[in-house]
Amino acid sequence: MSEERAREEGQEGGARTTEAVSMSAADLMRWCIAALASKAWQAMGLVPDPATNRIERKLDEARLAIDGVAALVEQLKPAIEERERRELENLVTNLRLNFVEQKSKETS
């Protein structure tokens, strides 16, 4: 790779880092909520893991992800509007209900 090309890529990478840094804390929390919720659905065995395209149930991991979502939602509530608050609370409720359903299948 030429020195000029490496410099250009380094500048592009720096721009991406600056974009991430300029993200508000609330936006970063939203991103974390989405990532953890996605992980919870995967760990409950309800959607395939995008890396392996396999469905695996890891309910301990699902519980941790759901608890993380719930904690972040609670912290985010004062900074968001009512509509978004309701949507996030519905997400937590749906995750918890599905977890209970998957857990009951495990013990049956």
Sequence and secondary structure as in RCSB ss.txt:
>XXXX:A:sequence
MSEERAREEGQEGGARTTEAVSMSAADLMRWCIAALASKAWQAMGLVPDPATNRIERKLDEARLAIDGVAALVEQ
LKPAIEERERRELENLVTNLRLNFVEQKSKETS
>XXXX:A:secstr
  HHHHHHHHHHHHHHHHHHHTS HHHHHHHHHHHHHHHHHHHBTSS  TTT    B HHHHHHHHHHHHHHHHH
HGGGS HHHHHHHHHHHHHHHHHHHHHHHHHH 
